[in-house]
Amino acid sequence: MIAPTAKAASPAVLLQLLRRARTNSMMVMATSSNSTFSTFPAASSSSSASTSTSTPATLESLALSDPPRAAHAIRAHLSKGVAALSQNIAVSASGSRVLCSNGRNLLDMASGIGVLSTGSCHPRVSAALADQASTLVHAQQNIFSSHLPLARLVDRLLEVTPRGLTTFLFANSGSEAVDNAVKLARAATGKQNVISFDNSFHGRTMGAMALTNSKTYYRKGFGPLMGGTFATRYPYCLRCSARAHDPQGSSWYKLAPNVPPVGDPYADRKCCQEPLDALRWLLKQQTAPEETAAIIVEPILGEGGFLTPPPGFLDGVRKICDDNGILLILDEVQSGVARSGTFWAHSQLMEVGSTADILVFAKGIASGFPFAGLASRPELHENLTVGTFGGTYGANALGCAAAAATLDVIEEEDLVGNARERGTQLAAGLVEIAGRFRSIVDVRGRGLMAAVEFGGGGVNGGGGGGGSVEEALRIPAKPGIASAVAAAAGERGMILMTAGARESVRFLPPLTVSAAEVDEALGIFEKALGDVEF
Ligand SMILES: Cc1ncc(COP(=O)(O)O)c(C=O)c1O
């Protein structure tokens, strides 16, 4: 394992593997590319390791001796439906660094899409996994009443989950947890319909996909989708028509409105009510409260571009739920587990003590081990028929051990505080950079989830010209600009992802990220912006 602070050194193990692999002779027909960070092209069926004519090489050895060829040869055997940001082949990782078989040591500003909360291979989490792996790997939840890591995890979860949400159900992915949340809401209420929001992402399973509205391609061609779903508007303050029609609209909207204390927080400005009105009308016109089991919402949109609702919005949704006997499902798969600078994002966006009926978590909960779950009010489970929920791997012992260790590390290393401090540093840096780049129209998010949206012009002091928001938004963003910036960052050694249907990039570093790494990320980002012509 490389030290968390290591920057460019290749570990001895990689050299060893590389040397071993180079002694093999390889003849793999595959298209090679010099760029390691262009989006992966569709693999051709002729690109296959099976075309080898001399000593057969394993794909693993090729990955070390000829990474570009290997990247294509391996992908030829993987589903074309899965996208890949780069052609890098990961070998080892530590903290905020990922070492690839081509020798590149990348700065990780994606953390496996918000998964590696404690950084890659945190010694404490790795030790917990190793220990558990040699003690008890799987004690199936239908066979045993519990097991020790599960008991440890429940103890730890009860310390961090909102008051009243004391019944847990575990799953293997965010999507599966969302599906279970919907099942639970339907079973507990005896109602069928579920409302989600535009720009939302809740997953790719048949249930979660039907609630996902961030991009059409997540659903196109996969119908018929689960029935009983409805979509309504999520606040998008930058593009809110209420703001645009407000004579003071441009003046109150500042770059980074949601990134206190960096931008111009508008904590005293409540939601303009348009999205809440739309929700009320949806309940009048399309799905009656008597038929609506739940409303599912991300407190901060993840895949949808880190849109952060203004104060009052989530409380408004909570009230509509309460007034109409509808359950509130908060999907904190991406925003939860210390990511936003509070343990749960909703706790800084809702009135004190206000929370969900069902809270969904995944990603950062187990530092990279596939683990997810939901926390909910106990009474929702009271009338469930035994056996209707479950799953072979739910509450898996390794997952529980990884999650419990993750929660230990988050507490002991004060990663909530680090997310807040490094998040402020990151946001401040991004706002400063926005001042030098005309095309940046927004910097938003909370804690260590920060996004930059590109438009076609400048905005406020941050637009390299001081134009108004309206001016900036009238000029559409150059299509592909976010992907181009992410690719340029990749070429410069930083993993950066895009987000949403519009042109945005998102920063989601490990919660252990250091001040020096944030500075480095900002430096690379600014250079990447300079690399892209727009
Ligand atoms: C908010 C949210 N919900 C659900 C999911 C689905 O999680 P998974 O990919 O683990 O199925 C994601 C994944 O990105 C997410 O961001």
PDBQT file of the ligand as one rigid body, heavy atoms in Angstrom, charges set to zero:
ROOT
HETATM    1  C1  LIG A 601     -29.020   9.784  -4.728  1.00  0.00    +0.000 C 
HETATM    2  C2  LIG A 601     -28.778   8.401  -5.275  1.00  0.00    +0.000 A 
HETATM    3  N1  LIG A 601     -29.685   7.454  -5.068  1.00  0.00    +0.000 NA
HETATM    4  C3  LIG A 601     -29.514   6.197  -5.520  1.00  0.00    +0.000 A 
HETATM    5  C4  LIG A 601     -28.384   5.861  -6.249  1.00  0.00    +0.000 A 
HETATM    6  C5  LIG A 601     -28.204   4.465  -6.750  1.00  0.00    +0.000 C 
HETATM    7  O1  LIG A 601     -27.187   3.835  -6.037  1.00  0.00    +0.000 OA
HETATM    8  P1  LIG A 601     -26.446   2.568  -6.633  1.00  0.00    +0.000 P 
HETATM    9  O2  LIG A 601     -25.669   3.020  -7.814  1.00  0.00    +0.000 OA
HETATM   10  O3  LIG A 601     -25.599   2.080  -5.500  1.00  0.00    +0.000 OA
HETATM   11  O4  LIG A 601     -27.494   1.570  -6.997  1.00  0.00    +0.000 OA
HETATM   12  C6  LIG A 601     -27.414   6.829  -6.495  1.00  0.00    +0.000 A 
HETATM   13  C7  LIG A 601     -26.223   6.505  -7.276  1.00  0.00    +0.000 C 
HETATM   14  O5  LIG A 601     -25.498   7.332  -7.761  1.00  0.00    +0.000 OA
HETATM   15  C8  LIG A 601     -27.613   8.139  -5.995  1.00  0.00    +0.000 A 
HETATM   16  O6  LIG A 601     -26.728   9.106  -6.196  1.00  0.00    +0.000 OA
ENDROOT
TORSDOF 0
